[in-house]
Amino acid sequence: MKLFAIFGDPVHHSRSPLMHNHVFKTLSFKGCYTRVHLKDGTKLKETFLSLGLSGANITVPHKEAAFEACDEIRGFAKKVGVVNTIIKEDGKLIGYNTDADGFIFSIKAFKDIKKVLVIGAGGTAKALSTRFIEEKMDVTILNRSQTRLLSFKKDGFKTQTWEHASIEPYDLIVNTTSAGLEDDNYPAPIEILRPLLQHASYSADAIYGKMTPFLKLSAELDLVSKDGADMLLGQGVLANDYFTQQQYKLEEIERVMRESFYF
Ligand code: NDP
C-alpha cells in the first residue's frame, strides 16, 4: 500500500483526499491519501520522508518551499519555481507542477482570451501567468503588496499594486489570492474590483467549494464565471497520473475523479 498526502496551512478544506482515494479505490490501485497540516514549509522534506510517503500534493502557502525541498524538478515547475506535486523516485523527491495545465483545462469553454488580469502574486499566480504567456496572452498582475511583485517584474510582467491599479477592460480576471478562502474578503478593494469586473468578459476564482465574495460580485454583474473546481479536477487528474505511474488513461482518471465531486 502506497501512502500519499496533501500538505498545507490550512488544509482541512482540501478535497484532494476524497478525489484521489476515490480513484485509487475504483481503479484498484493500492494507495491511501491523507492530509497533513504543515505550518513550517521548511519542514516539508523531513515530514514527507518521516511519514514514508510515495507522493504528495502541496497547497497554500508551501508551493515555493516545495520547490526548494525537491532533489530534482521536472517540466513546467522548472520554469515557475513552484511545485504542487512531489513523487518519490529512487529515494529522491521529484517536483512537478500540474496547476497551470489544470487551469487551462478548466477554462476551455471561455473563448478569445487575449488579455488577462491575475489578482495575487503567490505560487498559483506565478504558475498561471507563466502558462498564459506561453498561450501568447497579455498578462497583468495585481497584488496588495509590492514584495511578491518584484519577481514578476523581473520576469517582464506588467505589475500593479492596489494603489496604482488602472481600470482597463480584460477578457478574463482570475483571483489567485486566498482572500475569500477562510474569510469574506475581496481580493482587492471593492472600488477597484467592481469597475474591473464590470469591464471584463469572464472571471475565475482558484478557490473552490464556496461562493467567494469575488464570485458573488461577478454573479451580481452577470459575468460568466468559474470557481476553482475544474482547476482542482484538472490538476488532480495530472497528479494522480504521476501517483499511479501512468498506468491508467487520463480520461479514465478524469471520469472517476469527477464522480467524487458529487459526494
Ligand atoms: P500563496 O500563499 O502563494 O499566495 C497568496 C497570494 O494571495 C499573495 O499574493 C497574497 O498577497 C494574496 N493574499 C492573501 N490574502 C489576501 C487578502 N486578504 N487580500 C488580498 N490578497 C491576499 O497562495 P497560493 O498561490 O498557493 O494559493 C492561492 C489560492 O489559490 C488559495 O486559495 C488556494 O486554495 C487556491 N488554489 C486552488 C487550486 C485549485 O485547484 N482550485 C490550485 C492552487 C491553489 P501578498 O503578497 O500581499 O501577501
Boltz pocket constraint, residues with backbone or C-beta under 6 A from the ligand:
constraints:
  - pocket:
      binder: B
      contacts: [[A, 59], [A, 60], [A, 61], [A, 62], [A, 63], [A, 99], [A, 102], [A, 120], [A, 121], [A, 122], [A, 123], [A, 124], [A, 125], [A, 143], [A, 144], [A, 145], [A, 146], [A, 148], [A, 175], [A, 176], [A, 177], [A, 178], [A, 179], [A, 180], [A, 181], [A, 185], [A, 186], [A, 187], [A, 188], [A, 205], [A, 206], [A, 207], [A, 208], [A, 228], [A, 229], [A, 231], [A, 232], [A, 233], [A, 235]]
      max_distance: 6.0
